[in-house]
Amino acid sequence: YHNKSKEIKVVRPKYGPFGPLQSTCLTFIIEEILKRRKLFLCEYFQYLLPDDAESLNCDEITPFCPFNSLKTIKLITKRCPNFKMLHFHIFIQNYDDMIYVNDVLSEAIQGLKFLQEINFYDSYLLCRSTIETIALNCPNLRELNLHNTSIEDYEVKILLKNESVIKNSLTKLIIDETRIKVKSIKQCLLNLQNLTYFQSDKTIEAALQLFETVKHSAEASDAIPKFKTTVCKNIFLGTIEELLTDDFLKWLGEKFPEVKHLNLSLQEEYNEFASCLISSWKHITHLELSSLGKEDSVSVLIPAIVSCENLITLKLEKFWNVDITPLGNKLKKLEKLTLINNIFVRSQKIQFENLKELQNLKMLHFHTFIESRVARKYANYALREAIQGLKFLQEINFYDCWLSRSTMNSIALNCPNLRELYLHDTSIEDDDVKILLKKESVIKNSLTKLLIDETRIKEESIKQCLLNLQNLTYFQSDKTIQAALQLYEAVKHSAEASDAIPKFKTTVFKNIFFKTDEEPLTNDFLKWLVEKFPEVKYLNILLREEYNEFVSSLIISWKYITQLELTSLGEEETVSALIPSIVSCENLITLKLEKFWNVDITPLGNKLKKLEKLTLINNIFVRRSQEIQFENLKELQVIFFSEESE
């Protein structure tokens, strides 16, 4: 972080094609580049960021966050005094880096006098001094996100002390997945009365402590204010069941009348209380339920769930004997349904056609617990019935699932608005691809993202996907080059036939070189490949040493790629032949090397000056410490070495 760097241009240059542009136009350009993950952070920011900028599109789940470069944060602090947001989402582990990062963040907080939003989601090691800087310098702060950070009870005291200037302005506070105890959460509720969004792991337990102190006095109970938060999250683990009475439930509903988003993680013994709680808050629009036990059933909770007729999103995780029939019968406003690691029971009355608003269906990992063919059949029956009635689905994610052919047929015939289809590590085969591509399929023109890697699909089917799904901008398979090679072999002797093959729009390219015939991997094929796949930015190759020469030439041909992953499939194979081609890709942002021997990382520091993330897994390294120049990697934010690396 704190190595030497070029001086930051505080004043935006007024020369060049971007010089005279107005600030609204410049901000639009930045945000469009961010969407495409092509912004090389501070380098571009120095030329594009207008002096009067106040915010940029960003949240904690943005894949390419503009604030995750400390140089960018410094630039914003010096150039944009009216900026209203500050994000940082890098997981800090090293003590020296922690001190430097917190110094930069504190300087930004002090310099940006109009901050309304601070989001340090997943930035684990936050110093106490940074929290104190927030408390004393942000009178306009509305939102503070400290999810999965190292803060404890003492930091909460700092935020709530008399001198704190944020107590009256704060409307959103997120402090879940931290070490904060119930007592401090109770103090947040009592002292931050303007919060309309408060997320912790122990909100109900904090409310229970409050109730226990006032339950024998109506006057004391009335003195407790009604809380405005629309969010309630709680992990029921070790909570005393006897205290979860009907009186407490009634009091809880009265004191938290605005709750719309309920998130509960629980063991089966809390199902009855949770069921009553959901029923009493039947106006909620977002509900997330996760089982903490083994073989816990969701059946007790289903009647309460379907009583919430205004539900827009529903998530069920790690439950057994899930019957989704009532969902289709009752939840007619549901837009997003996420089902993770559940075991399903079959019903003859599934009416998912009533879920006319559903746009996003995710079912993840349900084969993990399903070993019997009968259980798999029940799960796919539920899926098939669901998809047939869901005409507005835009995303289906069946990552790591066992899928039947009838389910695939249901997708092909019933999802005209489908944009994204995730079938990574599923049971699908060539016949399933034929179903997706058949004449009657309604997804061929709408689909823009398709993942079918780690499946049994062969080259011929992948080739057909390329030819028939021409709107794909994200296509991930294990055999893309083999499929392209088949296409090339069919047209290489005819320029007319070659020209008839379209240019493919995918920005992603993945291939496993294992038993590929080396002879057809010619320079002519390489040239043709690059011409037909001009948009590739992310290259993922798994290979044996005999393919190093071709892969090296391929990387050089696609030198504008921003993400590169290379994995060795052999034993004791060196990466040295690939290093010159790797360092020729001067726009690389992320690089991953796995299972190579004699890895010399010296040239990386000399050449890859835009690299932000470097991952080295199960590699054996050669030492040349005198030449390593990692100070040139000024943008590097993450270095990951696996435990097995020697």
C-alpha positions as CSV (number, residue, x, y, z in Angstrom):
1,Y,0.0,0.0,0.0
2,H,2.6,2.5,1.1
3,N,5.3,2.0,-1.5
4,K,6.4,4.8,-3.8
5,S,3.9,6.1,-6.3
6,K,3.5,8.8,-8.8
7,E,2.2,12.1,-7.5
8,I,-1.6,12.3,-7.7
9,K,-2.9,15.0,-10.1
10,V,-5.2,17.0,-7.7
11,V,-6.4,19.3,-10.5
12,R,-8.1,17.4,-13.4
13,P,-6.2,18.0,-16.7
14,K,-8.3,20.2,-19.1
15,Y,-6.5,19.0,-22.3
16,G,-7.2,16.0,-24.5
17,P,-10.6,14.6,-25.6
18,F,-12.0,14.6,-22.1
19,G,-10.8,18.0,-21.0
20,P,-13.7,20.2,-22.0
21,L,-16.5,17.7,-21.0
22,Q,-19.1,18.7,-18.4
23,S,-19.1,17.0,-15.1
24,T,-22.4,15.1,-15.7
25,C,-20.9,13.6,-18.8
26,L,-17.7,12.7,-17.1
27,T,-19.5,10.9,-14.3
28,F,-21.6,9.0,-16.8
29,I,-18.5,7.8,-18.6
30,I,-16.9,6.6,-15.3
31,E,-20.0,4.7,-14.3
32,E,-20.4,3.1,-17.7
33,I,-16.7,2.0,-17.6
34,L,-17.2,0.6,-14.1
35,K,-20.2,-1.5,-15.3
36,R,-17.8,-3.1,-17.8
37,R,-15.1,-3.6,-15.2
38,K,-12.6,-1.8,-17.4
39,L,-11.7,1.2,-15.3
40,F,-8.0,1.1,-14.3
41,L,-8.9,3.0,-11.1
42,C,-6.7,6.0,-10.3
43,E,-5.0,6.3,-13.7
44,Y,-8.4,6.9,-15.4
45,F,-9.9,8.7,-12.5
46,Q,-7.2,11.4,-12.6
47,Y,-8.4,12.4,-16.1
48,L,-12.1,11.8,-15.7
49,L,-13.2,12.6,-12.2
50,P,-14.8,16.1,-12.1
51,D,-14.0,18.5,-9.2
52,D,-17.7,18.8,-8.3
53,A,-18.5,15.1,-8.2
54,E,-20.5,14.0,-5.2
55,S,-21.1,10.3,-5.7
56,L,-20.6,7.3,-7.9
57,N,-22.6,4.1,-8.5
58,C,-21.2,1.6,-6.0
59,D,-22.3,-0.9,-3.3
60,E,-20.6,-3.6,-1.3
61,I,-21.4,-6.3,-3.9
62,T,-20.1,-4.4,-6.9
63,P,-17.6,-6.7,-8.6
64,F,-15.4,-3.8,-9.5
65,C,-15.5,-1.2,-6.8
66,P,-13.9,2.2,-7.7
67,F,-13.0,2.9,-4.0
68,N,-10.9,-0.2,-3.4
69,S,-7.8,1.7,-4.5
70,L,-6.3,3.8,-1.7
71,K,-4.9,6.2,-4.4
72,T,-8.4,6.7,-5.7
73,I,-9.6,7.5,-2.2
74,K,-6.7,10.0,-1.8
75,L,-7.6,11.6,-5.1
76,I,-11.3,12.0,-4.2
77,T,-10.3,13.5,-0.8
78,K,-8.1,16.1,-2.4
79,R,-10.1,16.9,-5.6
80,C,-13.8,16.5,-4.6
81,P,-14.5,18.3,-1.3
82,N,-18.3,17.8,-1.8
83,F,-18.1,14.0,-2.2
84,K,-20.8,12.3,-0.1
85,M,-19.8,8.6,0.0
86,L,-16.8,6.5,1.1
87,H,-16.4,2.8,0.4
88,F,-13.6,0.3,1.2
89,H,-14.1,-3.5,1.0
90,I,-10.7,-5.1,1.1
91,F,-10.1,-7.7,3.8
92,I,-7.0,-6.5,5.6
93,Q,-4.8,-9.1,7.5
94,N,-1.4,-7.5,7.8
95,Y,-0.8,-5.2,10.7
96,D,1.4,-2.7,8.8
97,D,-1.2,-2.5,6.0
98,M,-3.9,-2.1,8.6
99,I,-2.2,1.0,10.1
100,Y,-1.6,2.6,6.7
101,V,-5.2,1.8,5.4
102,N,-6.8,3.3,8.5
103,D,-4.6,6.4,8.2
104,V,-5.8,6.9,4.6
105,L,-9.4,6.3,5.6
106,S,-9.2,8.6,8.6
107,E,-7.7,11.4,6.4
108,A,-10.5,10.9,3.9
109,I,-13.2,11.1,6.6
110,Q,-11.7,14.3,8.0
111,G,-11.3,15.9,4.6
112,L,-14.8,15.0,3.2
113,K,-17.0,17.3,5.3
114,F,-20.3,16.3,3.6
115,L,-20.1,12.5,3.8
116,Q,-23.5,10.9,4.0
117,E,-22.5,7.3,3.4
118,I,-19.6,5.2,4.8
119,N,-19.4,1.6,3.8
120,F,-16.6,-0.6,5.2
121,Y,-18.3,-4.0,4.5
122,D,-15.8,-6.8,4.9
123,S,-12.9,-4.5,5.8
124,Y,-12.1,-6.6,8.8
125,L,-9.3,-4.8,10.6
126,L,-10.7,-1.3,11.3
127,C,-8.8,0.7,14.0
128,R,-10.5,2.3,16.9
129,S,-9.2,5.6,15.7
130,T,-11.1,5.3,12.4
131,I,-14.3,4.8,14.3
132,E,-13.6,7.8,16.5
133,T,-12.9,9.9,13.4
134,I,-16.3,9.0,12.0
135,A,-18.0,9.8,15.3
136,L,-16.4,13.3,15.5
137,N,-16.3,14.4,11.9
138,C,-19.4,13.3,10.0
139,P,-22.4,15.4,11.1
140,N,-24.3,14.6,7.8
141,L,-23.7,10.9,7.9
142,R,-26.9,8.9,7.0
143,E,-25.5,5.4,6.4
144,L,-22.8,3.4,8.1
145,N,-22.0,-0.2,7.1
146,L,-19.6,-2.1,9.4
147,H,-20.7,-5.7,8.4
148,N,-18.0,-8.3,9.1
149,T,-15.5,-5.9,10.6
150,S,-13.5,-6.2,13.8
151,I,-15.5,-3.7,15.8
152,E,-16.5,-4.6,19.3
153,D,-18.5,-3.1,22.2
154,Y,-16.0,-0.3,22.8
155,E,-16.3,1.0,19.3
156,V,-20.1,1.2,19.8
157,K,-19.5,3.3,22.9
158,I,-17.4,5.7,20.7
159,L,-20.3,6.0,18.2
160,L,-22.8,6.7,21.0
161,K,-20.7,9.0,23.3
162,N,-21.9,12.6,24.0
163,E,-19.4,14.2,21.6
164,S,-20.5,12.0,18.7
165,V,-22.0,14.1,15.9
166,I,-23.7,11.1,14.1
167,K,-26.3,10.1,16.6
168,N,-29.0,12.3,15.3
169,S,-28.2,12.0,11.6
170,L,-27.7,8.3,11.2
171,T,-30.7,6.4,9.6
172,K,-28.9,3.2,8.5
173,L,-26.5,1.1,10.6
174,I,-25.3,-2.4,9.7
175,I,-23.2,-4.2,12.4
176,D,-23.9,-7.9,11.9
177,E,-21.2,-10.6,11.8
178,T,-19.1,-8.6,14.3
179,R,-18.2,-9.3,18.0
180,I,-20.7,-6.8,19.3
181,K,-22.7,-8.2,22.2
182,V,-26.4,-7.9,23.0
183,K,-26.0,-5.1,25.6
184,S,-24.4,-2.8,23.0
185,I,-27.1,-3.6,20.4
186,K,-29.7,-2.6,23.0
187,Q,-27.9,0.7,23.5
188,C,-27.9,1.3,19.7
189,L,-31.7,0.9,19.6
190,L,-32.2,3.3,22.6
191,N,-29.7,6.0,21.5
192,L,-30.1,6.0,17.7
193,Q,-33.8,6.6,17.4
194,N,-33.7,7.9,13.8
195,L,-32.6,4.5,12.5
196,T,-34.9,3.2,9.8
197,Y,-32.5,0.4,8.8
198,F,-30.7,-1.4,11.6
199,Q,-29.1,-4.8,11.0
200,S,-27.4,-6.9,13.7
201,D,-27.4,-10.6,14.5
202,K,-29.0,-10.1,17.9
203,T,-31.8,-7.6,17.5
204,I,-34.5,-9.8,19.0
205,E,-32.3,-10.8,21.9
206,A,-31.6,-7.1,22.6
207,A,-35.3,-6.5,22.5
208,L,-35.8,-9.4,24.9
209,Q,-33.4,-7.8,27.4
210,L,-35.4,-4.6,27.2
211,F,-38.7,-6.4,27.7
212,E,-37.4,-8.3,30.7
213,T,-36.6,-5.0,32.4
214,V,-40.0,-3.4,31.8
215,K,-42.5,-6.2,31.6
216,H,-43.8,-5.7,35.1
217,S,-44.4,-1.9,34.7
218,A,-46.7,-0.5,32.1
219,E,-45.2,2.9,32.7
220,A,-41.6,1.7,32.1
221,S,-42.8,-0.2,29.0
222,D,-44.5,2.9,27.6
223,A,-41.2,4.8,28.1
224,I,-39.5,2.5,25.6
225,P,-39.9,4.2,22.2
226,K,-41.3,2.6,19.1
227,F,-38.3,1.7,16.8
228,K,-38.4,2.8,13.2
229,T,-36.2,0.1,11.7
230,T,-37.6,-1.7,8.7
231,V,-35.1,-4.6,9.2
232,C,-34.9,-7.3,11.9
233,K,-32.2,-10.0,11.9
234,N,-31.5,-12.5,14.5
235,I,-29.6,-15.8,15.1
236,F,-31.4,-18.0,17.5
237,L,-28.6,-20.0,19.1
238,G,-28.6,-20.4,22.9
239,T,-31.6,-18.1,23.4
240,I,-33.7,-19.2,26.4
241,E,-36.9,-20.5,24.9
242,E,-39.0,-20.0,28.1
243,L,-38.6,-16.2,27.7
244,L,-40.0,-16.2,24.2
245,T,-43.6,-15.8,25.5
246,D,-46.8,-14.5,23.8
247,D,-46.5,-11.3,25.9
248,F,-43.0,-10.7,24.5
249,L,-44.2,-11.5,21.0
250,K,-47.0,-8.9,21.3
251,W,-44.6,-6.3,22.9
252,L,-42.1,-6.9,20.1
253,G,-44.7,-6.3,17.4
254,E,-45.8,-3.1,19.1
255,K,-42.3,-1.7,19.5
256,F,-41.1,-2.7,16.0
257,P,-44.1,-1.8,13.9
258,E,-42.2,-0.9,10.7
259,V,-40.4,-4.2,10.0
260,K,-40.5,-5.2,6.3
261,H,-37.4,-7.4,6.1
262,L,-37.0,-10.3,8.4
263,N,-33.9,-12.5,8.5
264,L,-33.8,-15.5,10.9
265,S,-31.3,-18.3,11.5
266,L,-32.7,-20.9,13.9
267,Q,-32.8,-24.4,15.1
268,E,-36.0,-26.4,15.1
269,E,-36.9,-25.7,18.7
270,Y,-37.5,-22.0,17.8
271,N,-39.8,-22.8,14.9
272,E,-43.0,-22.2,16.9
273,F,-41.9,-18.7,18.1
274,A,-40.6,-17.8,14.6
275,S,-43.9,-18.9,13.1
276,C,-45.9,-16.7,15.4
277,L,-43.4,-13.8,14.8
278,I,-43.8,-14.1,11.0
279,S,-47.6,-14.3,11.3
280,S,-47.7,-11.2,13.5
281,W,-45.5,-9.3,10.9
282,K,-47.5,-10.5,7.9
283,H,-46.9,-7.2,6.1
284,I,-43.2,-8.0,5.6
285,T,-42.0,-8.0,2.0
286,H,-38.6,-9.8,2.4
287,L,-38.1,-13.0,4.4
288,E,-34.9,-15.1,4.8
289,L,-34.9,-18.3,6.9
290,S,-31.9,-20.5,7.5
291,S,-31.8,-23.7,9.5
292,L,-28.9,-24.2,11.9
293,G,-29.8,-27.8,12.8
294,K,-29.6,-31.1,11.0
295,E,-32.7,-32.5,9.2
296,D,-34.8,-29.7,10.5
297,S,-38.2,-29.4,8.7
298,V,-39.7,-26.1,7.5
299,S,-43.3,-27.5,7.5
300,V,-44.2,-25.7,10.8
301,L,-43.1,-22.4,9.2
302,I,-44.9,-22.7,5.9
303,P,-48.4,-21.6,7.0
304,A,-46.8,-18.5,8.5
305,I,-44.8,-17.8,5.4
306,V,-47.7,-18.0,3.1
307,S,-49.7,-15.7,5.3
308,C,-47.3,-12.9,4.2
309,E,-49.1,-12.2,1.0
310,N,-47.0,-9.1,0.3
311,L,-43.7,-11.1,0.1
312,I,-41.4,-10.0,-2.8
313,T,-38.3,-12.0,-1.9
314,L,-38.1,-15.4,0.0
315,K,-35.0,-17.4,0.9
316,L,-35.0,-20.9,2.5
317,E,-31.7,-22.5,3.3
318,K,-30.8,-26.0,4.7
319,F,-34.3,-27.3,5.5
320,W,-35.6,-30.8,5.0
321,N,-39.0,-31.9,3.6
322,V,-39.6,-28.6,1.9
323,D,-43.0,-28.5,0.2
324,I,-43.2,-25.5,-2.0
325,T,-46.8,-26.1,-3.1
326,P,-48.3,-23.4,-0.9
327,L,-45.9,-20.8,-2.2
328,G,-47.4,-20.9,-5.6
329,N,-50.9,-21.0,-4.2
330,K,-50.5,-17.9,-2.0
331,L,-47.5,-15.7,-2.7
332,K,-48.7,-14.1,-5.8
333,K,-46.4,-11.0,-5.6
334,L,-43.1,-13.0,-5.1
335,E,-40.3,-11.8,-7.5
336,K,-37.3,-13.6,-6.1
337,L,-37.1,-17.1,-4.7
338,T,-33.8,-18.6,-3.4
339,L,-33.7,-22.2,-2.3
340,I,-30.3,-23.4,-1.0
341,N,-29.3,-26.9,0.3
342,N,-32.9,-27.9,0.8
343,I,-34.5,-31.4,0.5
344,F,-37.9,-31.3,-1.2
345,V,-41.1,-33.3,-0.8
346,R,-43.4,-33.9,-3.8
347,S,-46.9,-32.6,-4.0
348,Q,-49.6,-33.1,-6.7
349,K,-51.0,-29.5,-6.3
350,I,-48.1,-27.3,-7.1
351,Q,-49.5,-24.1,-8.7
352,F,-46.4,-22.0,-9.5
353,E,-48.3,-20.4,-12.4
354,N,-49.7,-18.1,-9.7
355,L,-46.3,-16.6,-9.1
356,K,-46.6,-14.4,-12.1
357,E,-44.2,-11.7,-10.9
358,L,-41.2,-14.1,-10.2
359,Q,-38.1,-12.9,-12.0
360,N,-35.3,-14.7,-10.2
361,L,-35.2,-18.4,-9.2
362,K,-32.1,-19.8,-7.5
363,M,-31.7,-23.4,-6.3
364,L,-28.2,-24.1,-5.2
365,H,-26.5,-27.3,-4.1
366,F,-29.7,-29.3,-3.6
367,H,-27.9,-32.5,-4.8
368,T,-25.5,-32.2,-1.9
369,F,-28.0,-33.9,0.4
370,I,-30.0,-35.8,-2.3
371,E,-28.6,-39.3,-2.8
372,S,-31.8,-41.2,-3.6
373,R,-33.2,-41.0,-7.1
374,V,-36.7,-40.6,-5.6
375,A,-35.7,-37.4,-3.8
376,R,-34.1,-36.0,-6.9
377,K,-37.2,-36.8,-8.9
378,Y,-39.3,-34.9,-6.3
379,A,-37.0,-31.9,-6.5
380,N,-37.1,-31.8,-10.3
381,Y,-40.9,-32.2,-10.3
382,A,-41.1,-29.1,-8.2
383,L,-38.7,-27.2,-10.5
384,R,-40.5,-28.2,-13.6
385,E,-43.9,-27.2,-12.3
386,A,-42.5,-23.9,-11.0
387,I,-40.8,-22.9,-14.3
388,Q,-43.9,-23.7,-16.4
389,G,-45.8,-20.9,-14.6
390,L,-43.0,-18.3,-14.3
391,K,-43.1,-16.3,-17.5
392,F,-41.0,-13.3,-16.2
393,L,-37.9,-15.2,-15.0
394,Q,-34.8,-13.3,-15.9
395,E,-32.2,-15.4,-14.0
396,I,-32.1,-19.1,-13.1
397,N,-29.2,-20.4,-11.0
398,F,-28.9,-24.2,-10.6
399,Y,-25.2,-24.2,-9.6
400,D,-24.1,-27.7,-8.4
401,C,-27.5,-29.4,-8.9
402,W,-28.8,-32.6,-10.3
403,L,-31.3,-31.7,-13.1
404,S,-33.7,-33.9,-15.1
405,R,-34.3,-33.5,-18.8
406,S,-37.8,-32.5,-18.2
407,T,-36.6,-29.5,-16.1
408,M,-34.4,-28.4,-19.0
409,N,-37.3,-28.7,-21.4
410,S,-39.4,-26.6,-19.0
411,I,-36.7,-23.8,-19.1
412,A,-36.5,-23.9,-22.9
413,L,-40.2,-23.6,-23.5
414,N,-41.4,-21.3,-20.7
415,C,-38.8,-18.5,-20.1
416,P,-38.9,-16.0,-22.9
417,N,-37.3,-13.2,-20.7
418,L,-34.4,-15.3,-19.4
419,R,-31.1,-13.5,-19.5
420,E,-28.8,-15.5,-17.2
421,L,-28.7,-19.3,-16.9
422,Y,-26.2,-20.9,-14.5
423,L,-25.7,-24.7,-15.0
424,H,-22.1,-24.9,-13.6
425,D,-21.3,-28.4,-12.2
426,T,-24.8,-29.8,-12.9
427,S,-25.8,-33.2,-14.4
428,I,-26.7,-31.9,-17.8
429,E,-25.4,-33.6,-21.0
430,D,-25.5,-33.1,-24.8
431,D,-29.2,-34.0,-25.1
432,D,-30.0,-31.2,-22.6
433,V,-28.2,-28.7,-24.8
434,K,-30.2,-29.8,-27.8
435,I,-33.4,-29.1,-25.8
436,L,-32.2,-25.5,-25.0
437,L,-31.3,-24.9,-28.7
438,K,-34.3,-26.6,-30.4
439,K,-36.5,-24.6,-32.7
440,E,-39.3,-24.2,-30.1
441,S,-36.9,-22.9,-27.5
442,V,-37.9,-19.4,-26.4
443,I,-34.6,-18.5,-24.6
444,K,-32.3,-18.5,-27.7
445,N,-32.6,-14.8,-28.4
446,S,-32.9,-13.5,-24.8
447,L,-30.0,-15.3,-23.2
448,T,-26.9,-13.2,-22.6
449,K,-25.1,-15.3,-19.9
450,L,-24.6,-19.1,-19.9
451,L,-22.4,-21.2,-17.6
452,I,-22.0,-24.9,-18.5
453,D,-18.5,-25.7,-17.3
454,E,-17.8,-28.8,-15.2
455,T,-20.5,-30.8,-16.9
456,R,-20.5,-33.8,-19.3
457,I,-21.2,-31.6,-22.4
458,K,-19.0,-32.3,-25.4
459,E,-17.4,-30.1,-28.0
460,E,-20.1,-30.5,-30.6
461,S,-22.7,-29.2,-28.2
462,I,-20.5,-26.2,-27.2
463,K,-20.0,-25.4,-30.9
464,Q,-23.8,-25.4,-31.3
465,C,-24.2,-23.0,-28.3
466,L,-21.7,-20.6,-29.9
467,L,-23.5,-20.7,-33.3
468,N,-27.1,-20.5,-32.0
469,L,-26.8,-18.2,-29.0
470,Q,-25.3,-15.2,-30.6
471,N,-26.3,-12.7,-28.0
472,L,-24.1,-14.3,-25.3
473,T,-21.7,-11.8,-23.8
474,Y,-20.7,-14.3,-21.0
475,F,-20.2,-17.9,-22.1
476,Q,-18.3,-20.3,-19.8
477,S,-17.5,-23.9,-20.8
478,D,-14.4,-26.2,-20.4
479,K,-14.0,-26.8,-24.1
480,T,-14.4,-23.5,-25.9
481,I,-11.1,-23.8,-27.9
482,Q,-11.9,-27.4,-28.9
483,A,-15.3,-26.3,-30.1
484,A,-13.7,-23.3,-32.0
485,L,-11.2,-25.8,-33.5
486,Q,-14.0,-27.9,-34.9
487,L,-15.5,-24.8,-36.5
488,Y,-12.2,-23.8,-37.9
489,E,-11.4,-27.2,-39.4
490,A,-14.7,-27.1,-41.2
491,V,-14.1,-23.7,-42.9
492,K,-10.3,-23.2,-43.1
493,H,-10.1,-24.0,-46.8
494,S,-12.9,-21.5,-47.7
495,A,-12.7,-17.8,-47.0
496,E,-16.4,-17.5,-47.8
497,A,-17.3,-20.2,-45.3
498,S,-15.0,-18.7,-42.7
499,D,-16.5,-15.2,-43.1
500,A,-20.0,-16.8,-42.6
501,I,-19.0,-17.7,-39.0
502,P,-20.0,-14.7,-36.9
503,K,-17.8,-12.9,-34.4
504,F,-18.7,-14.1,-30.9
505,K,-19.5,-11.5,-28.2
506,T,-18.4,-13.4,-25.1
507,T,-16.0,-11.6,-22.8
508,V,-15.1,-14.9,-21.1
509,F,-13.0,-17.8,-22.4
510,K,-12.3,-21.0,-20.5
511,N,-10.6,-24.2,-21.7
512,I,-9.1,-27.4,-20.4
513,F,-6.2,-28.7,-22.5
514,F,-5.9,-32.3,-21.5
515,K,-6.1,-34.6,-24.5
516,T,-6.4,-32.0,-27.3
517,D,-4.5,-32.9,-30.5
518,E,-1.6,-30.5,-30.7
519,E,-1.1,-30.6,-34.5
520,P,-4.2,-28.5,-35.4
521,L,-3.2,-25.8,-33.0
522,T,-1.5,-23.8,-35.7
523,N,-0.7,-20.1,-36.1
524,D,-3.5,-19.9,-38.7
525,F,-6.0,-21.3,-36.2
526,L,-4.7,-18.9,-33.5
527,K,-5.2,-15.9,-35.8
528,W,-8.7,-17.1,-36.7
529,L,-9.6,-17.7,-33.1
530,V,-8.6,-14.1,-32.0
531,E,-10.6,-12.6,-34.9
532,K,-13.7,-14.6,-34.0
533,F,-13.5,-13.8,-30.3
534,P,-12.5,-10.1,-30.3
535,E,-14.2,-9.2,-26.9
536,V,-12.4,-11.6,-24.6
537,K,-11.2,-10.0,-21.4
538,Y,-11.2,-13.0,-19.0
539,L,-9.1,-16.0,-19.9
540,N,-9.1,-19.2,-17.8
541,I,-6.8,-22.1,-19.0
542,L,-6.0,-25.5,-17.5
543,L,-3.1,-27.2,-19.3
544,R,-0.3,-29.6,-19.4
545,E,3.2,-28.5,-20.3
546,E,3.1,-29.6,-23.9
547,Y,0.5,-26.9,-24.6
548,N,2.6,-24.1,-23.2
549,E,3.8,-22.8,-26.5
550,F,0.2,-22.5,-28.0
551,V,-1.2,-21.0,-24.8
552,S,1.7,-18.5,-24.6
553,S,1.0,-17.4,-28.2
554,L,-2.7,-17.1,-27.3
555,I,-2.1,-14.9,-24.3
556,I,0.1,-12.6,-26.4
557,S,-2.6,-12.4,-29.1
558,W,-5.2,-11.4,-26.4
559,K,-2.8,-9.0,-24.6
560,Y,-5.7,-6.6,-23.7
561,I,-7.2,-9.2,-21.3
562,T,-7.7,-8.0,-17.8
563,Q,-8.2,-11.3,-15.9
564,L,-6.0,-14.4,-16.4
565,E,-6.1,-17.8,-14.6
566,L,-3.6,-20.5,-15.4
567,T,-3.6,-24.0,-13.8
568,S,-1.2,-26.8,-14.4
569,L,-2.7,-30.3,-14.9
570,G,0.7,-32.1,-14.8
571,E,3.3,-32.8,-12.1
572,E,6.4,-30.7,-11.6
573,E,5.6,-28.5,-14.6
574,T,7.2,-25.1,-14.9
575,V,5.5,-21.8,-15.7
576,S,8.6,-20.2,-17.1
577,A,7.6,-20.5,-20.8
578,L,4.4,-18.6,-20.0
579,I,5.9,-15.7,-18.0
580,P,6.9,-13.6,-21.0
581,S,3.4,-13.8,-22.5
582,I,1.8,-13.1,-19.1
583,V,3.8,-9.9,-18.5
584,S,3.0,-8.7,-22.1
585,C,-0.6,-8.2,-20.8
586,E,0.0,-4.8,-19.3
587,N,-3.8,-4.3,-18.6
588,L,-4.0,-7.3,-16.3
589,I,-6.0,-6.6,-13.1
590,T,-6.2,-10.1,-11.7
591,L,-3.8,-13.0,-12.1
592,K,-4.0,-16.6,-10.7
593,L,-1.3,-19.3,-11.0
594,E,-2.0,-22.7,-9.6
595,K,0.1,-25.9,-9.3
596,F,3.2,-24.8,-11.1
597,W,6.9,-25.5,-10.2
598,N,9.8,-23.1,-10.3
599,V,7.7,-20.0,-10.3
600,D,9.7,-16.8,-10.5
601,I,7.5,-13.8,-9.7
602,T,10.2,-11.2,-10.4
603,P,8.9,-10.2,-13.8
604,L,5.4,-9.6,-12.4
605,G,6.6,-6.7,-10.3
606,N,8.6,-5.3,-13.2
607,K,5.8,-5.3,-15.8
608,L,2.2,-5.7,-14.4
609,K,1.8,-2.2,-13.0
610,K,-2.0,-2.3,-13.0
611,L,-2.3,-5.7,-11.2
612,E,-4.8,-5.5,-8.3
613,K,-5.2,-9.1,-7.3
614,L,-2.5,-11.9,-7.4
615,T,-3.4,-15.5,-6.4
616,L,-0.8,-18.2,-6.1
617,I,-2.0,-21.6,-5.2
618,N,0.0,-24.8,-4.7
619,N,3.1,-23.4,-6.4
620,I,6.8,-24.1,-5.8
621,F,8.8,-20.9,-6.0
622,V,12.4,-20.1,-7.1
623,R,14.1,-17.3,-5.1
624,R,15.6,-14.3,-6.9
625,S,15.0,-11.7,-4.2
626,Q,17.7,-9.3,-5.5
627,E,15.6,-8.7,-8.6
628,I,12.0,-8.7,-7.3
629,Q,10.5,-5.3,-7.7
630,F,7.1,-5.5,-6.3
631,E,7.1,-1.8,-5.4
632,N,6.0,-1.3,-9.1
633,L,2.7,-3.1,-8.3
634,K,1.2,0.1,-7.0
635,E,-2.4,-1.0,-7.5
636,L,-2.1,-4.4,-5.9
637,Q,-4.7,-4.9,-3.2
638,V,-4.8,-8.7,-2.6
639,I,-2.1,-11.3,-2.6
640,F,-3.2,-14.8,-1.8
641,F,-0.9,-17.8,-1.1
642,S,-2.4,-21.1,-0.3
643,E,-1.1,-23.1,2.7
644,E,0.3,-25.8,0.5
645,S,2.6,-23.3,-1.4
646,E,6.3,-23.9,-0.6
